[in-house]
């Protein structure tokens, strides 16, 4: 168990943070929602009813879709684009998906290479792009969940004001939907760009996301 915890500390740390944060969001969101209901003279709802509500779903999904969109675009961009001096980038001149020899696929695979890296054909193609495919799929699913949950919430507000309900297509074109989406996207894009640029000149000793403290600014070597 100690070896397992040591070998998987980074993922377990962020999993624990995620679970704590989403639990905190549920508790705080439930309290805030009931405060708003009481202000409008409506009875409060139970905790699990709130967690299962479209309101909670849309708040969670809109953050998930922006995060996975960020990683999808970053993975895709770093295939073809470089940033000289950033450990988040390949060296200039190495743009592209790389040769089979560099990627250890097909006849260049090693004995310990994953099976789908050795078999060729469609399975090798899928595995070669599996990270991008999964990130893109999670983005699309969370975007769909956000749009459907947001439609329910928007139509509840429409009904409270005596207005007719909107269709899904109409909601997708609404300012509310794009305001909720873009306010998350812009912050994610800024964070990724800042990390790529600041890591050229700034260091954090011992971090895998930083170059060695004494590395030249123009190199891309990771720590």
N, CA, C and O of each residue as an XYZ file, in Angstrom:
892
protein
N       0.833     -1.209      0.000
C       0.000      0.000      0.000
C       0.867      1.259      0.000
O       0.577      2.230     -0.699
N       1.939      1.222      0.799
C       2.830      2.379      0.849
C       3.469      2.632     -0.510
O       3.613      3.779     -0.933
N       3.854      1.550     -1.194
C       4.445      1.695     -2.525
C       3.416      2.249     -3.514
O       3.734      3.108     -4.337
N       2.184      1.750     -3.424
C       1.118      2.227     -4.303
C       0.875      3.717     -4.098
O       0.743      4.463     -5.069
N       0.816      4.153     -2.850
C       0.580      5.570     -2.560
C       1.728      6.434     -3.063
O       1.513      7.525     -3.590
N       2.951      5.932     -2.896
C       4.117      6.700     -3.350
C       4.157      6.806     -4.871
O       4.476      7.862     -5.417
N       3.832      5.706     -5.556
C       3.903      5.685     -7.019
C       2.768      6.471     -7.672
O       2.889      6.891     -8.822
N       1.677      6.672     -6.955
C       0.497      7.333     -7.532
C       0.100      8.580     -6.744
O      -1.057      8.999     -6.771
N       1.063      9.163     -6.048
C       0.772     10.291     -5.177
C       0.161     11.486     -5.887
O      -0.747     12.120     -5.349
N       0.639     11.810     -7.092
C       0.152     12.997     -7.788
C      -1.318     12.860     -8.170
O      -2.111     13.765     -7.914
N      -1.688     11.728     -8.784
C      -3.075     11.539     -9.182
C      -3.991     11.390     -7.969
O      -5.110     11.903     -7.975
N      -3.528     10.695     -6.930
C      -4.348     10.534     -5.730
C      -4.551     11.861     -5.005
O      -5.621     12.116     -4.453
N      -3.522     12.702     -5.010
C      -3.624     14.018     -4.370
C      -4.707     14.849     -5.041
O      -5.548     15.448     -4.369
N      -4.682     14.883     -6.377
C      -5.672     15.699     -7.077
C      -7.060     15.051     -7.058
O      -8.067     15.758     -7.109
N      -7.128     13.731     -6.985
C      -8.427     13.078     -6.823
C      -9.045     13.468     -5.480
O     -10.239     13.757     -5.398
N      -8.222     13.473     -4.429
C      -8.728     13.865     -3.107
C      -9.173     15.320     -3.101
O     -10.205     15.652     -2.517
N      -8.395     16.194     -3.751
C      -8.790     17.598     -3.844
C     -10.097     17.759     -4.608
O     -10.960     18.549     -4.224
N     -10.237     16.993     -5.707
C     -11.463     17.058     -6.499
C     -12.676     16.651     -5.671
O     -13.692     17.347     -5.662
N     -12.566     15.523     -4.976
C     -13.696     15.044     -4.181
C     -14.050     16.028     -3.070
O     -15.228     16.270     -2.805
N     -13.041     16.591     -2.424
C     -13.304     17.572     -1.367
C     -13.950     18.831     -1.935
O     -14.874     19.386     -1.339
N     -13.454     19.281     -3.104
C     -13.980     20.510     -3.695
C     -15.410     20.334     -4.181
O     -16.244     21.217     -3.977
N     -15.710     19.197     -4.827
C     -17.070     19.020     -5.343
C     -18.052     18.792     -4.202
O     -19.215     19.185     -4.295
N     -17.589     18.153     -3.118
C     -18.448     18.016     -1.938
C     -18.716     19.389     -1.322
O     -19.841     19.696     -0.929
N     -17.660     20.214     -1.243
C     -17.841     21.567     -0.718
C     -18.755     22.398     -1.593
O     -19.576     23.166     -1.093
N     -18.612     22.242     -2.918
C     -19.488     22.967     -3.842
C     -20.938     22.552     -3.638
O     -21.835     23.395     -3.668
N     -21.175     21.252     -3.430
C     -22.539     20.768     -3.228
C     -23.146     21.335     -1.953
O     -24.303     21.753     -1.942
N     -22.363     21.349     -0.878
C     -22.866     21.864      0.408
C     -23.133     23.365      0.314
O     -24.199     23.841      0.704
N     -22.148     24.105     -0.212
C     -22.315     25.558     -0.322
C     -23.422     25.911     -1.310
O     -24.207     26.827     -1.063
N     -23.487     25.187     -2.434
C     -24.527     25.455     -3.417
C     -25.910     25.170     -2.885
O     -26.855     25.904     -3.175
N     -26.038     24.108     -2.106
C     -27.328     23.775     -1.490
C     -27.774     24.878     -0.547
O     -28.932     25.295     -0.574
N     -26.858     25.349      0.285
C     -27.194     26.434      1.226
C     -27.581     27.703      0.480
O     -28.562     28.358      0.831
N     -26.815     28.051     -0.549
C     -27.102     29.257     -1.327
C     -28.445     29.138     -2.044
O     -29.224     30.091     -2.082
N     -28.709     27.959     -2.613
C     -29.977     27.747     -3.319
C     -31.171     27.895     -2.383
O     -32.183     28.494     -2.746
N     -31.048     27.341     -1.165
C     -32.157     27.438     -0.217
C     -32.351     28.865      0.297
O     -33.475     29.277      0.582
N     -31.263     29.610      0.413
C     -31.395     31.023      0.780
C     -32.205     31.782     -0.277
O     -33.067     32.597      0.054
N     -31.919     31.505     -1.545
C     -32.646     32.167     -2.627
C     -34.118     31.744     -2.644
O     -34.998     32.565     -2.900
N     -34.384     30.453     -2.370
C     -35.770     29.989     -2.332
C     -36.549     30.680     -1.219
O     -37.691     31.095     -1.422
N     -35.934     30.804     -0.042
C     -36.602     31.453      1.084
C     -36.852     32.929      0.803
O     -37.881     33.477      1.198
N     -35.908     33.568      0.120
C     -36.100     34.973     -0.233
C     -37.291     35.177     -1.154
O     -37.916     36.238     -1.141
N     -37.612     34.149     -1.966
C     -38.742     34.225     -2.887
C     -39.991     33.552     -2.311
O     -40.955     33.296     -3.033
N     -39.964     33.268     -0.992
C     -41.128     32.695     -0.345
C     -41.414     31.263     -0.711
O     -42.558     30.820     -0.608
N     -40.388     30.509     -1.145
C     -40.566     29.113     -1.520
C     -39.886     28.210     -0.493
O     -38.905     28.618      0.128
N     -40.391     26.988     -0.306
C     -39.798     26.085      0.691
C     -38.422     25.597      0.249
O     -38.185     25.440     -0.948
N     -37.519     25.356      1.182
C     -36.195     24.828      0.828
C     -36.299     23.393      0.325
O     -37.290     22.707      0.576
N     -35.269     22.950     -0.385
C     -35.232     21.570     -0.874
C     -34.133     20.809     -0.144
O     -33.218     21.405      0.426
N     -34.238     19.484     -0.171
C     -33.249     18.641      0.484
C     -31.924     18.631     -0.261
O     -31.846     19.028     -1.424
N     -30.881     18.170      0.427
C     -29.537     18.169     -0.149
C     -29.462     17.326     -1.417
O     -28.957     17.787     -2.440
N     -29.961     16.093     -1.354
C     -29.845     15.208     -2.505
C     -30.721     15.666     -3.661
O     -30.398     15.428     -4.824
N     -31.836     16.325     -3.339
C     -32.653     16.902     -4.411
C     -31.880     17.991     -5.138
O     -31.987     18.129     -6.356
N     -31.098     18.769     -4.385
C     -30.279     19.811     -5.019
C     -29.180     19.203     -5.865
O     -28.939     19.653     -6.985
N     -28.501     18.171     -5.337
C     -27.401     17.540     -6.079
C     -27.901     16.938     -7.392
O     -27.172     16.915     -8.384
N     -29.144     16.452     -7.398
C     -29.720     15.862     -8.608
C     -30.373     16.899     -9.514
O     -30.914     16.546    -10.562
N     -30.332     18.166     -9.129
C     -31.023     19.201     -9.889
C     -30.220     19.656    -11.105
O     -29.004     19.477    -11.167
N     -30.925     20.248    -12.068
C     -30.260     20.799    -13.255
C     -29.352     21.963    -12.888
O     -28.344     22.198    -13.554
N     -29.697     22.686    -11.846
C     -28.893     23.830    -11.415
C     -27.485     23.388    -11.005
O     -26.494     24.006    -11.394
N     -27.408     22.308    -10.212
C     -26.101     21.799     -9.797
C     -25.362     21.193    -10.987
O     -24.153     21.379    -11.130
N     -26.089     20.467    -11.844
C     -25.484     19.842    -13.005
C     -24.822     20.867    -13.907
O     -23.689     20.668    -14.346
N     -25.515     21.957    -14.189
C     -24.970     22.930    -15.136
C     -23.746     23.631    -14.560
O     -22.818     23.957    -15.301
N     -23.730     23.870    -13.238
C     -22.561     24.505    -12.620
C     -21.332     23.606    -12.702
O     -20.223     24.080    -12.952
N     -21.536     22.299    -12.490
C     -20.416     21.354    -12.576
C     -19.968     21.176    -14.020
O     -18.775     21.236    -14.317
N     -20.924     20.956    -14.917
C     -20.601     20.635    -16.305
C     -19.915     21.789    -17.021
O     -19.033     21.558    -17.848
N     -20.299     23.025    -16.721
C     -19.692     24.139    -17.448
C     -18.222     24.306    -17.086
O     -17.434     24.796    -17.895
N     -17.852     23.902    -15.877
C     -16.438     23.942    -15.509
C     -15.681     22.759    -16.100
O     -14.544     22.907    -16.548
N     -16.299     21.603    -16.102
C     -15.643     20.436    -16.687
C     -15.357     20.661    -18.163
O     -14.253     20.387    -18.633
N     -16.356     21.163    -18.901
C     -16.153     21.301    -20.339
C     -15.051     22.300    -20.665
O     -14.320     22.113    -21.638
N     -14.919     23.362    -19.866
C     -13.854     24.332    -20.136
C     -12.480     23.746    -19.827
O     -11.512     24.015    -20.538
N     -12.397     22.940    -18.758
C     -11.114     22.334    -18.402
C     -10.666     21.334    -19.467
O      -9.508     21.347    -19.886
N     -11.581     20.471    -19.903
C     -11.196     19.464    -20.882
C     -11.003     20.067    -22.269
O     -10.214     19.549    -23.059
N     -11.714     21.162    -22.580
C     -11.434     21.877    -23.819
C     -10.020     22.448    -23.785
O      -9.302     22.405    -24.783
N      -9.628     22.979    -22.636
C      -8.273     23.519    -22.484
C      -7.226     22.457    -22.792
O      -6.302     22.702    -23.568
N      -7.366     21.274    -22.184
C      -6.375     20.220    -22.390
C      -6.442     19.662    -23.806
O      -5.408     19.340    -24.392
N      -7.651     19.542    -24.365
C      -7.788     19.060    -25.741
C      -7.022     19.972    -26.695
O      -6.245     19.493    -27.520
N      -7.238     21.283    -26.587
C      -6.574     22.222    -27.487
C      -5.068     22.291    -27.228
O      -4.281     22.446    -28.162
N      -4.669     22.174    -25.953
C      -3.241     22.231    -25.630
C      -2.515     21.020    -26.206
O      -1.438     21.156    -26.785
N      -3.108     19.826    -26.049
C      -2.501     18.616    -26.610
C      -2.409     18.722    -28.124
O      -1.379     18.396    -28.713
N      -3.496     19.183    -28.759
C      -3.517     19.314    -30.207
C      -2.501     20.355    -30.696
O      -1.770     20.119    -31.658
N      -2.467     21.505    -30.020
C      -1.578     22.589    -30.452
C      -0.116     22.203    -30.320
O       0.700     22.584    -31.159
N       0.231     21.445    -29.269
C       1.639     21.116    -29.051
C       2.156     20.055    -30.013
O       3.350     19.754    -30.003
N       1.288     19.480    -30.844
C       1.777     18.603    -31.914
C       2.496     19.436    -32.974
O       3.544     19.043    -33.485
N       1.914     20.594    -33.295
C       2.378     21.384    -34.437
C       3.014     22.719    -34.069
O       3.771     23.282    -34.861
N       2.718     23.231    -32.883
C       3.247     24.539    -32.490
C       4.281     24.376    -31.389
O       4.169     23.481    -30.551
N       5.288     25.240    -31.391
C       6.333     25.194    -30.364
C       6.484     26.567    -29.721
O       6.080     27.587    -30.279
N       7.078     26.561    -28.533
C       7.434     27.795    -27.844
C       8.862     27.636    -27.369
O       9.128     26.896    -26.422
N       9.781     28.325    -28.021
C      11.196     28.190    -27.673
C      11.420     28.546    -26.211
O      10.993     29.600    -25.738
N      12.092     27.655    -25.511
C      12.440     27.907    -24.124
C      11.427     27.417    -23.112
O      11.697     27.471    -21.912
N      10.263     26.936    -23.550
C       9.242     26.488    -22.605
C       9.299     24.976    -22.427
O       9.327     24.246    -23.418
N       9.319     24.482    -21.175
C       9.305     23.026    -20.959
C       7.962     22.405    -21.330
O       7.839     21.180    -21.368
N       6.947     23.239    -21.607
C       5.646     22.741    -22.050
C       5.630     22.455    -23.553
O       4.606     22.034    -24.091
N       6.748     22.679    -24.226
C       6.808     22.574    -25.685
C       7.941     21.653    -26.125
O       8.903     21.438    -25.387
N       7.814     21.109    -27.342
C       8.930     20.412    -27.966
C       9.943     21.437    -28.459
O       9.664     22.634    -28.521
N      11.116     20.942    -28.805
C      12.147     21.814    -29.368
C      11.709     22.327    -30.743
O      11.090     21.580    -31.501
N      12.014     23.577    -31.081
C      11.746     24.066    -32.431
C      12.376     23.149    -33.472
O      13.508     22.693    -33.306
N      11.639     22.884    -34.542
C      12.101     21.978    -35.573
C      11.589     20.562    -35.422
O      11.781     19.736    -36.314
N      10.934     20.269    -34.300
C      10.423     18.913    -34.072
C       8.894     18.869    -34.154
O       8.264     17.966    -33.603
N       8.304     19.844    -34.840
C       6.863     19.877    -34.992
C       6.364     18.622    -35.731
O       7.091     18.012    -36.515
N       5.130     18.266    -35.460
C       4.525     17.129    -36.128
C       4.391     15.917    -35.226
O       4.856     15.932    -34.086
N       3.752     14.858    -35.737
C       3.477     13.675    -34.905
C       4.675     12.772    -34.650
O       4.572     11.830    -33.864
N       5.802     13.033    -35.291
C       6.994     12.228    -35.060
C       7.002     10.943    -35.890
O       5.958     10.476    -36.346
N       8.177     10.392    -36.072
C       8.333      9.159    -36.854
C       7.965      7.950    -35.999
O       7.874      8.047    -34.776
N       7.755      6.804    -36.658
C       7.473      5.564    -35.932
C       8.627      5.206    -35.001
O       8.406      4.694    -33.903
N       9.850      5.473    -35.437
C      11.008      5.182    -34.589
C      10.984      6.020    -33.317
O      11.228      5.509    -32.223
N      10.689      7.310    -33.465
C      10.636      8.192    -32.300
C       9.492      7.811    -31.352
O       9.627      7.914    -30.133
N       8.373      7.372    -31.924
C       7.187      7.067    -31.136
C       7.133      5.613    -30.660
O       6.204      5.226    -29.951
N       8.118      4.815    -31.044
C       8.209      3.416    -30.605
C       6.954      2.620    -30.963
O       6.403      1.895    -30.134
N       6.517      2.767    -32.208
C       5.332      2.034    -32.654
C       5.691      1.108    -33.809
O       6.732      1.254    -34.449
N       4.782      0.130    -34.063
C       5.023     -0.811    -35.153
C       6.279     -1.628    -34.937
O       6.489     -2.176    -33.855
N       7.106     -1.713    -35.947
C       8.327     -2.535    -35.837
C       9.379     -1.924    -34.927
O      10.376     -2.570    -34.607
N       9.161     -0.677    -34.507
C      10.098     -0.031    -33.578
C       9.650     -0.148    -32.122
O      10.330      0.339    -31.220
N       8.507     -0.795    -31.895
C       8.017     -0.964    -30.530
C       8.954     -1.862    -29.728
O       9.618     -2.743    -30.274
N       8.990     -1.618    -28.432
C       9.825     -2.436    -27.554
C       8.999     -3.569    -26.961
O       7.781     -3.616    -27.131
N       9.662     -4.468    -26.273
C       8.966     -5.612    -25.679
C       7.939     -5.166    -24.644
O       6.905     -5.811    -24.472
N       8.229     -4.047    -23.944
C       7.312     -3.589    -22.909
C       6.334     -2.522    -23.416
O       5.605     -1.928    -22.622
N       6.312     -2.274    -24.728
C       5.381     -1.305    -25.296
C       3.954     -1.833    -25.179
O       3.744     -3.043    -25.253
N       2.962     -0.946    -24.997
C       1.563     -1.390    -24.975
C       1.218     -2.163    -26.242
O       1.740     -1.853    -27.313
N       0.350     -3.159    -26.136
C       0.051     -4.052    -27.254
C      -0.451     -3.287    -28.472
O      -0.057     -3.589    -29.599
N      -1.315     -2.300    -28.258
C      -1.881     -1.579    -29.393
C      -0.851     -0.685    -30.078
O      -1.109     -0.186    -31.173
N       0.300     -0.475    -29.462
C       1.377      0.258    -30.128
C       2.171     -0.666    -31.042
O       2.977     -0.201    -31.848
N       1.947     -1.987    -30.919
C       2.734     -2.963    -31.668
C       1.965     -3.626    -32.801
O       2.571     -4.200    -33.706
N       0.622     -3.554    -32.762
C      -0.161     -4.382    -33.690
C      -0.402     -3.736    -35.048
O      -0.744     -4.430    -36.005
N      -0.229     -2.413    -35.151
C      -0.468     -1.736    -36.425
C      -1.957     -1.588    -36.720
O      -2.798     -1.967    -35.906
N      -2.275     -1.037    -37.885
C      -3.664     -0.900    -38.302
C      -4.440      0.134    -37.501
O      -3.871      1.064    -36.930
N      -5.775     -0.056    -37.475
C      -6.643      0.938    -36.828
C      -6.414      1.023    -35.331
O      -6.583      2.086    -34.734
N      -6.024     -0.108    -34.709
C      -5.799     -0.079    -33.265
C      -4.598      0.795    -32.898
O      -4.623      1.521    -31.903
N      -3.563      0.714    -33.707
C      -2.405      1.583    -33.470
C      -2.780      3.053    -33.678
O      -2.345      3.923    -32.923
N      -3.599      3.324    -34.716
C      -4.035      4.695    -34.981
C      -4.861      5.238    -33.820
O      -4.658      6.369    -33.378
N      -5.795      4.423    -33.329
C      -6.633      4.852    -32.198
C      -5.782      5.094    -30.964
O      -5.933      6.115    -30.293
N      -4.878      4.152    -30.659
C      -4.056      4.311    -29.461
C      -3.108      5.499    -29.594
O      -2.807      6.170    -28.607
N      -2.637      5.760    -30.818
C      -1.728      6.880    -31.049
C      -2.399      8.227    -30.783
O      -1.721      9.223    -30.532
N      -3.718      8.253    -30.838
C      -4.470      9.493    -30.626
C      -5.443      9.387    -29.453
O      -6.361     10.199    -29.330
N      -5.243      8.390    -28.594
C      -6.219      8.092    -27.557
C      -6.360      9.208    -26.517
O      -7.460      9.450    -26.022
N      -5.272      9.881    -26.184
C      -5.363     10.954    -25.197
C      -6.219     12.099    -25.723
O      -7.083     12.613    -25.012
N      -5.978     12.497    -26.967
C      -6.757     13.560    -27.582
C      -8.215     13.154    -27.741
O      -9.111     13.967    -27.518
N      -8.462     11.902    -28.124
C      -9.826     11.422    -28.312
C     -10.613     11.436    -27.006
O     -11.773     11.847    -26.987
N      -9.999     10.995    -25.926
C     -10.705     10.954    -24.647
C     -10.972     12.363    -24.123
O     -12.069     12.652    -23.646
N      -9.970     13.242    -24.211
C     -10.170     14.620    -23.775
C     -11.295     15.283    -24.573
O     -12.131     15.990    -24.009
N     -11.309     15.051    -25.890
C     -12.352     15.622    -26.725
C     -13.717     15.053    -26.401
O     -14.710     15.782    -26.406
N     -13.784     13.742    -26.117
C     -15.063     13.114    -25.792
C     -15.621     13.644    -24.479
O     -16.815     13.924    -24.381
N     -14.768     13.784    -23.471
C     -15.242     14.309    -22.191
C     -15.715     15.751    -22.344
O     -16.719     16.146    -21.750
N     -14.981     16.549    -23.152
C     -15.422     17.916    -23.416
C     -16.808     17.931    -24.050
O     -17.686     18.667    -23.600
N     -17.012     17.128    -25.085
C     -18.299     17.127    -25.782
C     -19.434     16.652    -24.870
O     -20.524     17.223    -24.889
N     -19.181     15.614    -24.075
C     -20.222     15.114    -23.179
C     -20.576     16.123    -22.101
O     -21.753     16.305    -21.788
N     -19.567     16.788    -21.522
C     -19.842     17.782    -20.488
C     -20.481     19.027    -21.086
O     -21.305     19.673    -20.438
N     -20.104     19.374    -22.336
C     -20.757     20.486    -23.019
C     -22.223     20.177    -23.272
O     -23.082     21.044    -23.111
N     -22.514     18.931    -23.670
C     -23.905     18.516    -23.884
C     -24.684     18.559    -22.577
O     -25.814     19.045    -22.536
N     -24.070     18.046    -21.504
C     -24.743     18.077    -20.206
C     -24.998     19.510    -19.752
O     -26.062     19.811    -19.210
N     -24.022     20.395    -19.972
C     -24.205     21.798    -19.601
C     -25.354     22.421    -20.382
O     -26.179     23.138    -19.816
N     -25.408     22.147    -21.683
C     -26.445     22.762    -22.513
C     -27.833     22.257    -22.143
O     -28.786     23.036    -22.106
N     -27.958     20.953    -21.866
C     -29.259     20.396    -21.502
C     -29.689     20.853    -20.109
O     -30.846     21.216    -19.896
N     -28.748     20.832    -19.166
C     -29.072     21.310    -17.829
C     -29.381     22.793    -17.822
O     -30.307     23.242    -17.146
N     -28.598     23.556    -18.583
C     -28.846     24.994    -18.664
C     -30.185     25.309    -19.286
O     -30.835     26.282    -18.903
N     -30.616     24.485    -20.259
C     -31.924     24.685    -20.884
C     -33.043     24.509    -19.865
O     -33.999     25.286    -19.850
N     -32.929     23.490    -19.014
C     -33.949     23.262    -17.977
C     -34.022     24.447    -17.032
O     -35.110     24.927    -16.711
N     -32.856     24.924    -16.583
C     -32.823     26.065    -15.656
C     -33.389     27.315    -16.324
O     -34.164     28.053    -15.716
N     -33.000     27.548    -17.577
C     -33.483     28.729    -18.293
C     -34.996     28.681    -18.482
O     -35.670     29.704    -18.362
N     -35.527     27.505    -18.777
C     -36.974     27.391    -18.974
C     -37.749     27.513    -17.661
O     -38.893     27.968    -17.652
N     -37.125     27.108    -16.559
C     -37.755     27.347    -15.252
C     -37.878     28.838    -14.987
O     -38.892     29.306    -14.469
N     -36.825     29.589    -15.351
C     -36.871     31.042    -15.187
C     -37.871     31.667    -16.158
O     -38.561     32.624    -15.808
N     -37.951     31.129    -17.376
C     -38.935     31.609    -18.336
C     -40.351     31.444    -17.783
O     -41.180     32.348    -17.890
N     -40.616     30.279    -17.193
C     -41.943     30.005    -16.652
C     -42.292     30.943    -15.504
O     -43.438     31.371    -15.372
N     -41.291     31.264    -14.666
C     -41.531     32.178    -13.542
C     -41.917     33.566    -14.020
O     -42.608     34.298    -13.311
N     -41.472     33.938    -15.225
C     -41.789     35.252    -15.765
C     -42.927     35.202    -16.793
O     -43.190     36.182    -17.490
N     -43.596     34.046    -16.874
C     -44.728     33.920    -17.774
C     -44.346     33.899    -19.239
O     -45.148     34.274    -20.094
N     -43.120     33.462    -19.545
C     -42.646     33.425    -20.928
C     -42.660     31.991    -21.450
O     -42.563     31.056    -20.655
N     -42.778     31.792    -22.759
C     -42.802     30.432    -23.314
C     -41.427     29.774    -23.200
O     -40.410     30.468    -23.175
N     -41.387     28.442    -23.130
C     -40.105     27.744    -23.035
C     -39.304     27.849    -24.327
O     -39.862     28.019    -25.411
N     -37.987     27.743    -24.190
C     -37.086     27.755    -25.337
C     -36.783     26.334    -25.781
O     -36.819     25.407    -24.972
N     -36.487     26.159    -27.058
C     -35.971     24.890    -27.546
C     -34.469     24.810    -27.336
O     -33.827     25.812    -27.024
N     -33.897     23.594    -27.509
C     -32.464     23.414    -27.277
C     -31.640     24.275    -28.225
O     -30.674     24.915    -27.808
N     -32.021     24.291    -29.507
C     -31.284     25.103    -30.475
C     -31.338     26.579    -30.148
O     -30.349     27.295    -30.308
N     -32.491     27.034    -29.689
C     -32.639     28.447    -29.324
C     -31.758     28.792    -28.131
O     -31.147     29.860    -28.080
N     -31.701     27.856    -27.159
C     -30.859     28.105    -25.982
C     -29.381     28.152    -26.356
O     -28.626     28.953    -25.804
N     -28.964     27.294    -27.295
C     -27.560     27.288    -27.717
C     -27.149     28.609    -28.352
O     -25.971     28.966    -28.329
N     -28.100     29.331    -28.913
C     -27.803     30.620    -29.536
C     -28.014     31.792    -28.595
O     -27.820     32.946    -28.977
N     -28.413     31.495    -27.359
C     -28.739     32.573    -26.420
C     -27.488     33.195    -25.819
O     -26.474     32.512    -25.680
N     -27.533     34.478    -25.458
C     -26.389     35.123    -24.803
C     -26.030     34.459    -23.475
O     -24.855     34.398    -23.113
N     -27.041     33.957    -22.741
C     -26.763     33.334    -21.444
C     -25.846     32.131    -21.590
O     -24.901     31.972    -20.817
N     -26.122     31.275    -22.585
C     -25.304     30.082    -22.773
C     -23.861     30.446    -23.087
O     -22.933     29.882    -22.507
N     -23.674     31.386    -24.002
C     -22.314     31.744    -24.404
C     -21.603     32.574    -23.354
O     -20.375     32.537    -23.268
N     -22.346     33.319    -22.557
C     -21.725     34.037    -21.445
C     -21.174     33.054    -20.426
O     -20.061     33.228    -19.930
N     -21.953     32.012    -20.110
C     -21.506     31.003    -19.144
C     -20.295     30.242    -19.680
O     -19.381     29.910    -18.926
N     -20.294     29.968    -20.993
C     -19.196     29.198    -21.582
C     -17.920     30.020    -21.702
O     -16.851     29.587    -21.269
N     -18.035     31.200    -22.287
C     -16.845     31.997    -22.596
C     -16.159     32.551    -21.355
O     -14.946     32.760    -21.367
N     -16.920     32.794    -20.274
C     -16.269     33.295    -19.076
C     -15.351     32.251    -18.463
O     -14.416     32.595    -17.740
N     -15.611     30.964    -18.748
C     -14.704     29.901    -18.307
C     -13.589     29.669    -19.316
O     -12.439     29.456    -18.930
N     -13.914     29.708    -20.600
C     -12.892     29.452    -21.615
C     -11.761     30.462    -21.552
O     -10.590     30.090    -21.625
N     -12.101     31.741    -21.415
C     -11.043     32.758    -21.465
C     -10.038     32.585    -20.332
O      -8.844     32.816    -20.523
N     -10.512     32.180    -19.154
C      -9.585     32.004    -18.038
C      -8.678     30.797    -18.253
O      -7.504     30.827    -17.886
N      -9.227     29.724    -18.856
C      -8.418     28.534    -19.117
C      -7.331     28.823    -20.150
O      -6.184     28.407    -19.991
N      -7.706     29.544    -21.214
C      -6.728     29.852    -22.254
C      -5.628     30.764    -21.717
O      -4.458     30.609    -22.068
N      -6.007     31.712    -20.867
C      -5.010     32.596    -20.261
C      -4.042     31.805    -19.392
O      -2.834     32.037    -19.432
N      -4.578     30.862    -18.598
C      -3.731     30.082    -17.696
C      -2.729     29.237    -18.470
O      -1.557     29.172    -18.096
N      -3.175     28.585    -19.548
C      -2.266     27.744    -20.344
C      -1.201     28.597    -21.021
O      -0.018     28.256    -21.004
N      -1.624     29.697    -21.612
C      -0.657     30.573    -22.258
C       0.355     31.145    -21.287
O       1.540     31.252    -21.603
N      -0.119     31.516    -20.091
C       0.779     32.062    -19.076
C       1.782     31.014    -18.610
O       2.955     31.323    -18.403
N       1.319     29.765    -18.445
C       2.220     28.697    -18.015
C       3.302     28.447    -19.059
O       4.473     28.285    -18.716
N       2.913     28.416    -20.332
C       3.885     28.178    -21.397
C       4.915     29.294    -21.477
O       6.099     29.034    -21.691
N       4.467     30.548    -21.304
C       5.370     31.691    -21.438
C       6.203     31.925    -20.182
O       7.411     32.143    -20.275
N       5.571     31.882    -19.003
C       6.299     32.177    -17.768
C       7.357     31.119    -17.452
O       8.385     31.424    -16.848
N       7.096     29.855    -17.871
C       8.060     28.795    -17.573
C       9.329     28.908    -18.413
O      10.284     28.165    -18.188
N       9.351     29.828    -19.376
C      10.599     30.090    -20.112
C      11.613     30.744    -19.183
O      12.798     30.410    -19.207
N      11.139     31.677    -18.367
C      12.034     32.525    -17.566
C      11.988     32.231    -16.071
O      12.939     32.545    -15.356
N      10.911     31.641    -15.590
C      10.763     31.384    -14.159
C      10.976     29.909    -13.863
O      10.787     29.066    -14.741
N      11.366     29.588    -12.637
C      11.694     28.214    -12.250
C      10.991     27.843    -10.940
O      10.670     28.692    -10.109
N      10.769     26.541    -10.799
C      10.387     25.985     -9.507
C      11.209     24.731     -9.288
O      10.994     23.698     -9.923
N      12.140     24.848     -8.387
C      13.061     23.736     -8.140
C      12.291     22.478     -7.746
O      11.441     22.511     -6.856
N      12.598     21.369     -8.419
C      12.011     20.080     -8.087
C      10.712     19.766     -8.796
O      10.201     18.656     -8.647
N      10.155     20.688     -9.561
C       8.887     20.440    -10.250
C       9.127     19.913    -11.654
O       9.992     20.415    -12.371
N       8.363     18.900    -12.047
C       8.459     18.359    -13.392
C       7.934     19.315    -14.449
O       8.152     19.098    -15.641
N       7.238     20.380    -14.026
C       6.720     21.377    -14.955
C       7.698     22.530    -15.165
O       7.393     23.477    -15.890
N       8.865     22.457    -14.539
C       9.857     23.519    -14.639
C      11.172     22.969    -15.173
O      11.488     21.795    -14.981
N      11.931     23.820    -15.842
C      13.293     23.455    -16.225
C      14.173     23.480    -14.970
O      13.799     24.089    -13.967
N      15.329     22.830    -15.017
C      16.276     22.967    -13.907
C      16.574     24.447    -13.645
O      16.594     25.256    -14.573
N      16.801     24.786    -12.405
C      16.968     26.195    -12.029
C      18.046     26.870    -12.855
O      17.899     28.031    -13.237
N      19.120     26.161    -13.134
C      20.230     26.779    -13.855
C      20.165     26.627    -15.364
O      21.103     27.023    -16.056
N      19.080     26.061    -15.899
C      18.972     25.862    -17.353
C      18.820     27.209    -18.067
O      18.197     28.135    -17.547
N      19.400     27.298    -19.264
C      19.292     28.527    -20.033
C      17.839     28.774    -20.444
O      17.065     27.833    -20.624
N      17.481     30.052    -20.588
C      16.116     30.401    -20.948
C      15.699     29.810    -22.286
O      14.523     29.502    -22.483
N      16.641     29.647    -23.209
C      16.287     29.203    -24.553
C      16.092     27.722    -24.698
O      15.654     27.278    -25.759
N      16.399     26.912    -23.669
C      16.244     25.466    -23.759
C      14.835     25.056    -23.322
O      14.137     25.810    -22.643
N      14.433     23.845    -23.726
C      13.112     23.354    -23.351
C      13.195     22.145    -22.424
O      12.177     21.498    -22.174
N      14.371     21.827    -21.912
C      14.545     20.642    -21.086
C      13.716     20.756    -19.806
O      13.702     21.800    -19.156
N      13.024     19.666    -19.454
C      12.216     19.647    -18.236
C      13.076     19.263    -17.048
O      14.145     18.668    -17.193
N      12.577     19.622    -15.855
C      13.341     19.314    -14.651
C      13.199     17.876    -14.223
O      13.788     17.469    -13.221
